[in-house]
Amino acid sequence: METKKAIELRRSIRKFKNEDIKKSVLEDILNCGRLAPSAKNRQPWFFVVLKQEIKDKVADLMIEYTNNNDESKEVKKLNSPSSVLPTANVIKEAPVLVLIFKEKDDNWTIGDNLSIGACVENMCLRATELGIGSLWIRDIVYVAEEVAEMLHHSDLELNCAVSFGIPNQNPLPRPRKELEDIMEWYE
Ligand SMILES: Cc1cc2nc3c(=O)[nH]c(=O)nc-3n(C[C@H](O)[C@H](O)[C@H](O)COP(=O)(O)O)c2cc1C
């Protein structure tokens, strides 16, 4: 598939078939993440692949978070968590959840975050090409510390996650701003 076709066809998928993804296919997708460019070639990512009960445990932590939404928690300062519950349900439905951890280093925050964006988009585009649906997930950030602790990775920071699976929906393209409205051109 041409790159442009994959870019045009990719959608956030939130309904998945009850079907696993082969390890070789997942490795192919992760490898495309690994090949992404990164600021200073730091490659700040570390992937943890979760399936079955341990994956569902992450979703349960998110559900628990929405149930006892503790006002005092630091994460409340981020965007509204109204989407946390629906995202947790997607995590349960998809057979695979890939967590993307990042090195803790305050000197490189912006560069490392940009690099992880490139890495995740590479994975989502390759997944599209292979007929695999994906959902890029930031809502997991509300339970980032709990998840890191559960997986013995408290030395790292959970940046985001991606659910992967065989799509069970075929969403229309979501709206985008017109190019002329987001561009200025001097020549
Ligand atoms: C960094 C990032 C974080 C996202 N986090 C979530 C999330 O936590 N839950 C969710 O349902 N969708 C999430 N999305 C998906 C967006 O809602 C989606 O990309 C957007 O609505 C456009 O739809 P499309 O991906 O189908 O083009 C995220 C997307 C990005 C790029």
The ligand as a MOL file (V3000), in Angstrom:
LIG
                    3D

  0  0  0     0  0            999 V3000
M  V30 BEGIN CTAB
M  V30 COUNTS 31 33 0 0 0
M  V30 BEGIN ATOM
M  V30 1 C -2.2330 11.6830 21.0520 0
M  V30 2 C -3.6100 11.1010 20.8500 0
M  V30 3 C -4.3130 10.6360 21.9420 0
M  V30 4 C -5.5760 10.0640 21.7860 0
M  V30 5 N -6.2160 9.5460 22.8820 0
M  V30 6 C -7.4060 8.9440 22.7310 0
M  V30 7 C -8.0320 8.3110 23.8470 0
M  V30 8 O -7.5110 8.2740 24.9480 0
M  V30 9 N -9.2610 7.7510 23.6340 0
M  V30 10 C -9.8610 7.7350 22.4070 0
M  V30 11 O -10.9650 7.1980 22.2780 0
M  V30 12 N -9.2710 8.3080 21.3170 0
M  V30 13 C -8.0670 8.8930 21.4570 0
M  V30 14 N -7.4270 9.4440 20.3600 0
M  V30 15 C -8.0550 9.3490 19.0400 0
M  V30 16 C -8.6350 10.6930 18.5540 0
M  V30 17 O -9.8450 10.9320 19.2210 0
M  V30 18 C -8.8140 10.6090 17.0220 0
M  V30 19 O -7.5460 10.4940 16.4180 0
M  V30 20 C -9.5160 11.8460 16.4270 0
M  V30 21 O -10.8140 11.9510 16.9250 0
M  V30 22 C -9.5810 11.7760 14.8950 0
M  V30 23 O -10.1680 10.5710 14.4560 0
M  V30 24 P -9.4020 9.5620 13.4860 0
M  V30 25 O -8.1860 9.0570 14.2500 0
M  V30 26 O -10.3540 8.4260 13.1940 0
M  V30 27 O -8.9930 10.3080 12.2670 0
M  V30 28 C -6.1620 10.0040 20.4900 0
M  V30 29 C -5.4480 10.4700 19.3900 0
M  V30 30 C -4.1810 11.0010 19.5590 0
M  V30 31 C -3.4060 11.4620 18.3440 0
M  V30 END ATOM
M  V30 BEGIN BOND
M  V30 1 1 1 2
M  V30 2 1 2 3
M  V30 3 2 2 30
M  V30 4 2 3 4
M  V30 5 1 4 5
M  V30 6 1 4 28
M  V30 7 2 5 6
M  V30 8 1 6 7
M  V30 9 1 6 13
M  V30 10 2 7 8
M  V30 11 1 7 9
M  V30 12 1 9 10
M  V30 13 2 10 11
M  V30 14 1 10 12
M  V30 15 2 12 13
M  V30 16 1 13 14
M  V30 17 1 14 15
M  V30 18 1 14 28
M  V30 19 1 15 16
M  V30 20 1 16 17
M  V30 21 1 16 18
M  V30 22 1 18 19
M  V30 23 1 18 20
M  V30 24 1 20 21
M  V30 25 1 20 22
M  V30 26 1 22 23
M  V30 27 1 23 24
M  V30 28 2 24 25
M  V30 29 1 24 26
M  V30 30 1 24 27
M  V30 31 2 28 29
M  V30 32 1 29 30
M  V30 33 1 30 31
M  V30 END BOND
M  V30 END CTAB
M  END
